Amino acid sequence: MPNMMGTTPGKGISPQRGRFSPLALERLAALMERASAGGSDVALARATPSYWKNRDLNLVFDEKVKLTSEQIPKFQKLLDATFKKKATRDRKGGETPKRLKVEHVIRMEDSNLWLRFLAKRERMAAFTHAPLTQLPGSGQAKTARPMSDTEAALLPDCLGELMTELNETYLFHGSGPAGALAIGENGFDMARAGTNVGTMFGAGAYLAEASSKRDEYAAEDSSGVFAGKRALLLCRTLLGSMFYITESDIPKIRRAMSSGAYDAVLGDRECLRDTYRELV
């Protein structure tokens, strides 16, 4: 599930995934058992995140929750930590900003989207997924929660409630505020995939671990409540098994994705050009 932040300005490697990960299935079964017994574990497989305002999945809800000013510094730190002053050809017009400033954070709590997410997570738990750290490149996602509790306390709470066995992580997506709210309402529209930035790594929703990369696609709203503001969506994402590639090779990507062995594409231009990794 996304949080919306209002801001101002190769070679393919093909590890096959195995079926029925004992670790993921065991953890998921334990979580579901505790859920049915009324447990309070924050990672319950069928529970909403512990930090949500709406917690009862027996009710239908769809609420845009504006976070308090006390939460803003945590998201600002995340943007700062994942920012790199490096432009690509996708940044159209103007100079690369020195920093992105968070002005508003809106959490999208939607029971329908969350149930869809849980269903996908349960299906993915039936497979073994190679960790991101075992793939070539720079290791764990730059949005990953730090090992130190002291450091973690300075970042958004949402980073701590993830099933890392499924390569579940948070990634950024750039948009205008109106577009971001529409995504939060209905999810990503795959029919529009690539209409704004192209499809270098195939069709799909393009996300990145670096705030500065997705800011290249963020746009200002010309009118309305967020006029003059840009938006970044911080999306809770299930990457599962990733097809790793450093160059655009659409036929190879299509073959890999149609094989059923992969859930996402990791396009690693950081490794090749010292720019960014993109996830599709």
Phi, psi and chi 1 to 4 in degrees:
 res  aa     phi    psi   chi1   chi2   chi3   chi4
   1 MET       -  139.3  -62.4  -60.0  -64.9      -
   2 PRO   -91.0  155.6   30.5  -31.8      -      -
   3 ASN  -111.6  134.8  -64.3  -73.7      -      -
   4 MET  -100.6  128.4 -173.8 -172.7   86.0      -
   5 MET  -112.5  123.4  -72.9  175.2  -79.6      -
   6 GLY   -81.5  123.6      -      -      -      -
   7 THR  -127.8  164.4   64.2      -      -      -
   8 THR  -115.8  161.8   52.0      -      -      -
   9 PRO   -67.5      -   -9.1    8.4      -      -
  10 GLY       - -148.6      -      -      -      -
  11 LYS  -102.9  131.9  179.4 -179.0  178.1 -178.6
  12 GLY   -83.1  138.7      -      -      -      -
  13 ILE  -115.9  130.4  -66.2 -179.7      -      -
  14 SER  -123.0   66.5  -49.9      -      -      -
  15 PRO   -70.0  130.5   27.3  -32.4      -      -
  16 GLN   -82.3  140.2  -64.8  -64.2  -50.3      -
  17 ARG   -88.7  144.8   65.0  178.3  176.9 -173.1
  18 GLY   -95.0  160.8      -      -      -      -
  19 ARG   -88.3  153.5  -66.6 -175.8   61.8   84.6
  20 PHE    55.9   72.4  -55.5  109.3      -      -
  21 SER   -66.7  115.0  159.7      -      -      -
  22 PRO   -60.0  -40.8  -22.7   33.8      -      -
  23 LEU   -64.6  -48.7  176.9   61.1      -      -
  24 ALA   -66.1  -43.2      -      -      -      -
  25 LEU   -65.5  -40.4  -75.6  175.5      -      -
  26 GLU   -63.5  -44.5 -179.9 -179.5   -9.0      -
  27 ARG   -66.0  -42.7 -180.0  178.1  174.6 -170.2
  28 LEU   -63.8  -42.5 -168.5   60.2      -      -
  29 ALA   -62.8  -41.1      -      -      -      -
  30 ALA   -65.5  -40.5      -      -      -      -
  31 LEU   -66.4  -42.1  -65.7  175.4      -      -
  32 MET   -66.7  -35.8  -68.8  174.5   66.1      -
  33 GLU   -64.7  -43.0 -177.6  178.0  -10.3      -
  34 ARG   -66.7  -33.7  -72.0 -158.5  -64.0  -86.4
  35 ALA   -64.8  -44.8      -      -      -      -
  36 SER   -67.2  -23.8   62.9      -      -      -
  37 ALA   -91.4    3.8      -      -      -      -
  38 GLY    81.0   24.9      -      -      -      -
  39 GLY   -65.6  164.7      -      -      -      -
  40 SER  -115.9   12.9   58.2      -      -      -
  41 ASP   -56.8  133.6 -168.3  -51.0      -      -
  42 VAL   -67.0  -18.5  -65.5      -      -      -
  43 ALA   -98.9   17.3      -      -      -      -
  44 LEU   -51.1  132.5  -72.3  175.0      -      -
  45 ALA   -60.9  -32.6      -      -      -      -
  46 ARG  -111.3   19.7  -69.0 -169.8  177.0  -83.5
  47 ALA  -103.0  158.8      -      -      -      -
  48 THR   -78.0  162.1   58.2      -      -      -
  49 PRO   -57.6  145.2  -27.5   36.8      -      -
  50 SER   -64.6  -22.0   64.5      -      -      -
  51 TYR   -93.8    1.3   46.6   84.6      -      -
  52 TRP   -73.7  152.1  -85.8   20.1      -      -
  53 LYS   -74.4  -41.3  174.2 -176.3  174.4 -178.0
  54 ASN   -95.2  121.3  -60.6  -80.1      -      -
  55 ARG  -120.2  -16.1  -59.2  -63.1  -49.5  -79.3
  56 ASP   -93.7  107.7 -170.5   -8.2      -      -
  57 LEU   -78.8   -0.2  -76.6  175.8      -      -
  58 ASN   -78.3  -11.3  -67.6  -48.0      -      -
  59 LEU  -107.3  153.4  -57.3  175.7      -      -
  60 VAL   -95.0  124.6  176.2      -      -      -
  61 PHE  -141.1  153.1   54.0   83.1      -      -
  62 ASP  -154.4   94.4  178.0    5.8      -      -
  63 GLU  -130.8  137.8 -176.0  175.5   -4.2      -
  64 LYS   -97.1  108.0  -51.0  -61.6 -176.9  -71.9
  65 VAL   -98.8  114.5  179.8      -      -      -
  66 LYS   -80.3  122.7 -174.9  173.4 -178.3  178.8
  67 LEU   -76.3  155.1  -59.1 -165.8      -      -
  68 THR   -74.4  163.6   63.7      -      -      -
  69 SER   -62.4  -24.7   58.1      -      -      -
  70 GLU   -67.1  -23.7  -71.8   77.0   15.1      -
  71 GLN   -85.4  -19.4  -66.8  -67.0  -41.4      -
  72 ILE   -56.6  -45.6  -62.6  -65.4      -      -
  73 PRO   -58.2  -30.5  -25.8   36.0      -      -
  74 LYS   -67.5  -41.4  -67.5 -171.3  174.3 -173.1
  75 PHE   -73.3  -32.5  -73.3   89.0      -      -
  76 GLN   -62.8  -41.1 -176.7   65.0   62.7      -
  77 LYS   -63.7  -38.4 -174.4  170.7 -179.4   62.8
  78 LEU   -64.3  -43.5 -179.2   62.3      -      -
  79 LEU   -62.9  -43.2 -100.6   64.4      -      -
  80 ASP   -63.0  -41.6  -68.9  -16.4      -      -
  81 ALA   -69.1  -24.1      -      -      -      -
  82 THR  -108.0   11.2   59.0      -      -      -
  83 PHE   -92.6  135.2 -174.9   89.2      -      -
  84 LYS  -132.0  127.9  177.5  166.4   35.9  171.7
  85 LYS   -78.6   72.6 -160.8  173.5 -170.6  -47.0
  86 LYS  -142.8  118.9  175.0   79.5   70.1  170.3
  87 ALA   -97.8  150.3      -      -      -      -
  88 THR  -117.7  178.2   74.8      -      -      -
  89 ARG   -66.5  -11.3   62.3 -174.5 -179.7 -175.7
  90 ASP   -78.2  -14.3  -65.8  -37.6      -      -
  91 ARG   -82.1  110.0 -172.8  172.9  -71.4  -80.7
  92 LYS   -98.0  116.4  -51.2  -61.1 -176.9 -176.1
  93 GLY    76.3  140.7      -      -      -      -
  94 GLY    78.1  167.7      -      -      -      -
  95 GLU   -88.0  160.1  -63.8 -177.3   -3.2      -
  96 THR   -67.1  127.1  -55.7      -      -      -
  97 PRO   -65.0  155.1   25.0  -35.0      -      -
  98 LYS   -78.9  -22.7  -64.8 -179.9  179.5  178.9
  99 ARG  -165.2  151.7 -172.5 -178.3 -170.8 -131.2
 100 LEU  -103.9  133.0  -57.4  175.5      -      -
 101 LYS  -107.8  124.1 -178.8 -178.4  177.7 -177.2
 102 VAL   -80.3  127.3 -179.9      -      -      -
 103 GLU  -114.0  -32.4  -63.1 -166.0   -1.8      -
 104 HIS  -142.3  147.6  -50.2  -82.7      -      -
 105 VAL  -131.6  125.3  179.9      -      -      -
 106 ILE  -120.4  122.1  -62.0  172.6      -      -
 107 ARG   -93.7  130.9 -175.6  172.6   60.5 -120.3
 108 MET   -98.6  111.3  -59.3  171.0 -173.5      -
 109 GLU  -109.2  108.2  -59.7 -175.4    6.1      -
 110 ASP  -133.7  115.2 -174.1  -50.1      -      -
 111 SER   -64.0  -36.7   57.0      -      -      -
 112 ASN   -66.5  -47.8  179.4   51.6      -      -
 113 LEU   -64.9  -36.7  -70.6  179.7      -      -
 114 TRP   -67.5  -40.3 -179.6 -112.3      -      -
 115 LEU   -64.8  -36.7  -72.2  170.5      -      -
 116 ARG   -63.5  -40.1  -75.4  166.0   52.7 -172.6
 117 PHE   -63.4  -44.7 -179.1   86.3      -      -
 118 LEU   -63.2  -39.7  -69.2 -177.6      -      -
 119 ALA   -62.9  -42.0      -      -      -      -
 120 LYS   -65.9  -38.8  178.2   65.3  173.7  179.5
 121 ARG   -65.5  -39.5 -169.9  163.8   65.7  176.8
 122 GLU   -64.1  -40.4  -70.6 -173.9   25.2      -
 123 ARG   -65.0  -40.1  -69.1 -165.5  -62.6  -88.3
 124 MET   -70.4  -24.1  -71.0  178.7   67.7      -
 125 ALA   -68.2  -10.9      -      -      -      -
 126 ALA   -81.8    1.9      -      -      -      -
 127 PHE  -127.9  156.0  -62.2   88.3      -      -
 128 THR   -91.3  133.0  -60.3      -      -      -
 129 HIS  -121.3  128.7  -53.2  -80.8      -      -
 130 ALA   -64.6  128.3      -      -      -      -
 131 PRO   -61.7  150.7  -19.2   31.0      -      -
 132 LEU   -55.4  -33.8 -178.2   55.9      -      -
 133 THR   -68.3  -16.2   51.6      -      -      -
 134 GLN   -91.8   -7.6  -70.4 -175.4    8.3      -
 135 LEU   -87.9  158.6  -63.4  178.4      -      -
 136 PRO   -59.9  160.9  -21.6   32.9      -      -
 137 GLY   112.0 -158.1      -      -      -      -
 138 SER   -92.1   13.7   57.0      -      -      -
 139 GLY    91.1 -146.9      -      -      -      -
 140 GLN   -63.1  159.2   70.7  175.3   -2.4      -
 141 ALA   -59.2  143.0      -      -      -      -
 142 LYS   -69.2  -13.6  -66.3  172.5  176.9   60.1
 143 THR   -91.1    1.1   54.1      -      -      -
 144 ALA   -64.8  148.1      -      -      -      -
 145 ARG   -67.8  134.7 -172.4  179.8 -172.6 -175.9
 146 PRO   -63.7  156.1  -16.6   28.8      -      -
 147 MET   -69.3  -33.0  -64.7  -61.7  -69.0      -
 148 SER   -76.2  128.8  163.9      -      -      -
 149 ASP   -62.9  -32.8  -70.5  -19.5      -      -
 150 THR   -64.0  -44.6  -58.2      -      -      -
 151 GLU   -68.9  -41.4  -69.0 -179.4  -62.3      -
 152 ALA   -61.5  -33.0      -      -      -      -
 153 ALA   -65.3  -18.0      -      -      -      -
 154 LEU   -89.9   -5.8  -59.5  175.5      -      -
 155 LEU  -111.4  166.2  -67.8  167.5      -      -
 156 PRO   -55.4  141.6  -26.5   35.5      -      -
 157 ASP   -59.8  -30.0  -62.7  -22.9      -      -
 158 CYS   -61.8  -21.4   59.0      -      -      -
 159 LEU   -69.6  -14.6  -58.0 -177.3      -      -
 160 GLY   -94.7   -6.7      -      -      -      -
 161 GLU  -114.3   67.3  -60.1 -173.0   11.1      -
 162 LEU  -129.8  150.5  -58.9  170.9      -      -
 163 MET   -93.9   90.5  -71.4 -169.5   71.7      -
 164 THR   -65.8  -21.8   54.4      -      -      -
 165 GLU   -60.2  -24.4  -55.7   95.8  -43.9      -
 166 LEU  -101.3   12.7  -54.3 -178.8      -      -
 167 ASN    53.7   44.1  -72.6  -45.2      -      -
 168 GLU   -81.5  127.9 -175.9  177.8   -6.1      -
 169 THR  -154.6  175.3 -169.5      -      -      -
 170 TYR  -105.0  135.1  -85.4   92.4      -      -
 171 LEU  -135.7  158.6  -61.2  170.2      -      -
 172 PHE   -96.3  148.9  -66.2  104.5      -      -
 173 HIS  -137.8  129.5  179.4   81.0      -      -
 174 GLY   -94.1  143.9      -      -      -      -
 175 SER  -164.7  178.8  178.3      -      -      -
 176 GLY   -84.6  158.2      -      -      -      -
 177 PRO   -54.5  -43.3  -30.0   37.8      -      -
 178 ALA   -63.6  -41.8      -      -      -      -
 179 GLY   -65.7  -37.9      -      -      -      -
 180 ALA   -64.1  -42.3      -      -      -      -
 181 LEU   -65.1  -35.2  -70.7  169.8      -      -
 182 ALA   -66.5  -40.1      -      -      -      -
 183 ILE   -63.7  -41.8  -67.9  171.1      -      -
 184 GLY   -63.9  -23.6      -      -      -      -
 185 GLU   -82.8  -40.7 -168.5   70.4   26.6      -
 186 ASN  -124.0   -4.6  -56.6  -57.1      -      -
 187 GLY    85.7  179.0      -      -      -      -
 188 PHE   -73.1  137.9  -73.8   96.7      -      -
 189 ASP   -93.1  103.0 -177.7   -2.5      -      -
 190 MET   -65.9  -19.9  -67.9  -61.4  102.5      -
 191 ALA   -67.9  -21.5      -      -      -      -
 192 ARG  -100.5    5.5  -68.3  176.1   51.9   82.1
 193 ALA   -58.3  124.9      -      -      -      -
 194 GLY    84.3   -2.1      -      -      -      -
 195 THR   -67.8  -21.9   56.5      -      -      -
 196 ASN   -99.2  -34.8 -175.3   38.2      -      -
 197 VAL  -127.0    1.3  -61.0      -      -      -
 198 GLY    86.9  179.0      -      -      -      -
 199 THR  -131.2   67.0   53.3      -      -      -
 200 MET   -60.7  -35.9 -177.9  176.0 -174.7      -
 201 PHE  -116.0   31.1  -63.1  114.1      -      -
 202 GLY    94.6  174.0      -      -      -      -
 203 ALA   -75.3  143.6      -      -      -      -
 204 GLY   150.2 -178.2      -      -      -      -
 205 ALA   -84.7  125.4      -      -      -      -
 206 TYR   -93.6  126.1  -82.7   67.1      -      -
 207 LEU  -132.9  163.5  -55.9  127.5      -      -
 208 ALA  -149.2  154.9      -      -      -      -
 209 GLU   -81.6  -15.8   60.0 -169.1  -17.7      -
 210 ALA  -101.5  125.2      -      -      -      -
 211 SER   -61.3  -34.8   58.2      -      -      -
 212 SER   -68.7  -26.3   46.8      -      -      -
 213 LYS   -72.8  -49.2  175.0   56.2 -179.6  173.1
 214 ARG   -74.4  -20.2  -61.1  -37.6  -60.7  176.8
 215 ASP   -63.6  -22.2  175.1   64.3      -      -
 216 GLU   -62.4  -21.7  -67.2 -172.1  -34.2      -
 217 TYR  -109.6   -2.8  -46.5  114.5      -      -
 218 ALA   -72.1  142.5      -      -      -      -
 219 ALA  -128.4  152.1      -      -      -      -
 220 GLU   -82.7  142.1  -66.5 -177.0    0.6      -
 221 ASP   -77.9  136.4  -85.5    6.3      -      -
 222 SER   -83.4  -16.8   58.4      -      -      -
 223 SER  -153.9  176.7   60.3      -      -      -
 224 GLY    91.4 -170.3      -      -      -      -
 225 VAL   -60.4  -35.5  176.5      -      -      -
 226 PHE  -107.0   31.4  -62.4  108.0      -      -
 227 ALA   -56.9  132.8      -      -      -      -
 228 GLY    81.6    0.8      -      -      -      -
 229 LYS  -107.9  153.5  -54.1  -62.6 -179.4 -174.0
 230 ARG  -108.9  169.6  -59.8 -175.7  178.5 -161.8
 231 ALA  -135.4  141.6      -      -      -      -
 232 LEU  -120.7  130.7  -73.9  178.1      -      -
 233 LEU   -92.9  130.2  -76.7  162.7      -      -
 234 LEU  -100.3  104.5 -178.9   60.7      -      -
 235 CYS  -104.6  130.5  -56.2      -      -      -
 236 ARG   -75.3  119.8 -170.8  166.7 -176.1  163.8
 237 THR  -128.7  136.3  -49.3      -      -      -
 238 LEU  -101.0  108.4  -69.2  164.3      -      -
 239 LEU   -88.9  -30.0  -64.3  173.3      -      -
 240 GLY    57.5 -130.2      -      -      -      -
 241 SER   -91.9  125.2  -64.9      -      -      -
 242 MET  -107.7  136.2  -70.9  163.1  -82.2      -
 243 PHE   -88.5  116.6  178.0   69.2      -      -
 244 TYR   -92.7  132.0  179.3   90.4      -      -
 245 ILE  -154.1  149.5 -163.5  164.6      -      -
 246 THR  -110.5  -14.7   59.4      -      -      -
 247 GLU  -126.2  156.7  -63.9  -85.7   17.1      -
 248 SER   -71.4  119.3  178.1      -      -      -
 249 ASP  -144.9   83.6 -171.5  -27.4      -      -
 250 ILE   -60.2  -44.5  -60.8  -58.0      -      -
 251 PRO   -58.5  -42.6  -27.2   37.2      -      -
 252 LYS   -65.6  -40.8 -177.5  178.4  -71.0 -174.0
 253 ILE   -64.5  -43.1  -68.2  170.2      -      -
 254 ARG   -62.6  -41.5  -75.4  175.9  175.9  165.5
 255 ARG   -63.5  -42.2  -73.0 -164.8  -61.4  -88.0
 256 ALA   -64.2  -45.9      -      -      -      -
 257 MET   -72.6  -31.7  -61.3  -50.0  -67.3      -
 258 SER   -77.3  -13.0   62.8      -      -      -
 259 SER   -71.6  -20.0   72.1      -      -      -
 260 GLY    84.5    1.9      -      -      -      -
 261 ALA   -88.1   -9.5      -      -      -      -
 262 TYR  -131.8  153.9  -57.0   97.5      -      -
 263 ASP  -109.0  -23.1  -56.8  -67.2      -      -
 264 ALA  -152.9  164.2      -      -      -      -
 265 VAL  -110.5  131.8  175.3      -      -      -
 266 LEU  -106.4  105.0  168.3   54.0      -      -
 267 GLY   -93.8  107.3      -      -      -      -
 268 ASP  -101.2   84.3 -168.8   -3.8      -      -
 269 ARG   -83.1  -14.6  -60.6  -65.3  -72.3  174.2
 270 GLU   -64.1  -42.4 -179.8 -177.7   56.8      -
 271 CYS   -64.8  -38.1  174.7      -      -      -
 272 LEU   -89.9  -39.6 -160.8   65.5      -      -
 273 ARG  -123.4    6.6  -58.0  -68.6 -176.0 -173.8
 274 ASP    57.4   38.9 -169.8   31.4      -      -
 275 THR  -109.9  -94.9   53.1      -      -      -
 276 TYR  -143.9  160.6  -59.8  100.7      -      -
 277 ARG   -98.9  136.9  -63.0 -168.8  -64.3 -175.0
 278 GLU  -120.1  144.4  -68.5 -166.7   86.6      -
 279 LEU  -118.0  132.9  -70.2  -56.4      -      -
 280 VAL  -125.6      - -174.7      -      -      -
